[in-house]
Amino acid sequence: MFILSNFINSIATILHILLNLYMWIFIIRALISWVSPDPYNPIVRFLYNITDPVMDRIRRYLPLNFGGIDLSPMVVILALIFLDSFLVPTLHELAMRLA
């Protein structure tokens, strides 16, 4: 049973890292959008390609554009923080109980 416990613990750790990385990608994208970047820059294209599917879905259901300011990155960042603070400790606790 300790193998399953270690596996779930590692999944929780990897999930924590991935959620934090994705959150920072959204923060960087929001900061870059303030300076009118070159749309042909490969870094900008990568950031848009990795964040636009989530942002488009949020924009479709919650039109959060007030006065030219798009608040959908804030919703996504809050959702990522919620998942990180809820799902990761739950998985760690599950792994601890299985040990």
Beta strands, then each sheet from edge to edge (+ up, - down):
strand 1: 65-66
strand 2: 69-70
sheet 1: 1+ 2-
end
